Amino acid sequence: MSGTSLDGLDIAFCEFEFVDGKWAFEIIYGETIPYSDEWKNRLQNAPNIPSKELIKLDLEYGHYLGEQTALFIDKYKLKPDLVASHGHTVFHKPEKRYTLQIGNGEALRTQINCPLVFDFRTQDVIMGGEGAPLVPIGDALLFNEFDACINIGGFANISMEKDGQRLAWDICPANIMMNPIAEKLGNAYDKNGDWAREGRISHALLEELNNLVFYKEKAPKSLGKEWVEEKINPLIQKYTISDKDFLCTLLEHISIQIARDLEGVEGKIIFTGGGVFNQFLMEQIQKKIEASIVIPDSQIIDFKEALIFAFMAVLRIRGEINILASVTGVPKNHSSGRILE
């Protein structure tokens, strides 16, 4: 699993068991392999390179994924039944019926000795769905004791049960906005939200952000890096405030949008993703919602998305539904992912 925040490659070894009509899971091992500066730059710049170079990058990144997976398998002396690969998203424009996650499956498969399931999103987009978020099938079957599930990574997204069906959508951009500003201050991210805490809110910028059309649209809906470049970056560039003020304002924006989408939700909400380590952000969210925030152990925080894509691969191999029409807006539930035996 590689997310938009580009902090590294997540690899998790998970076990699943189906007992008495319910799924159980365990994350046995998990690691985040930090990207070298070269890989980070190549992946960051991938949307801007010519098609021939992108094809080459897709193959080379596939080999890289395979090599890292093989090293992980060897390190822990594993014998996996299958490998699931999400790849790295370069383009995601469901309204134009295309999405691209690089990490060539055939190249990856040469490095491992078991079946591979990959390319989970394309089929849904071709069928008319958003191709995202896909994690809610795991929320529904693995984390159904919670009233809602929120992940705060490059983007924040939500999954919850309502009127007998699972609903989910992207809430707003999160770390994809904040990390580049933190980098200007000398760190890959704003540790604990300390810099944001020292800043002051720009109410003019905050109002512009909160009034973006996306937030008025109804689910299903999803976000991509392109939306941030088209809608968020031009707003930020209009203002000449300090970096700490930017972080404070963006953090407030994220907390407001998450609280809006949780309006009326009570009980327990599980939060995962790198954003939960931002203490200031979590404080601001808790102030705005009625429900109790549950932060799980670090393995689930760090590897929940990798866990669920592994689970999606298990469902795919079994020929069972792993994408929900109520979530992506596709005409019917379906089983997605390419299989290489």
PyMOL commands that set and color helices and strands:
alter all, ss='L'
color gray80, all
select helices_A, chain A and resi 37-48+51-75+94-96+105-109+122-126+136-142+175-184+191-198+203-210+213-216+225-237+243-261+274-277+279-288+298-317+325-328
alter helices_A, ss='H'
color red, helices_A
select strands_A, chain A and resi 9-19+22-33+83-85+88-93+98-102+116-118+148-152+155-162+165-173+268-272+292-294+338-340
alter strands_A, ss='S'
color yellow, strands_A
deselect
rebuild
show_as cartoon
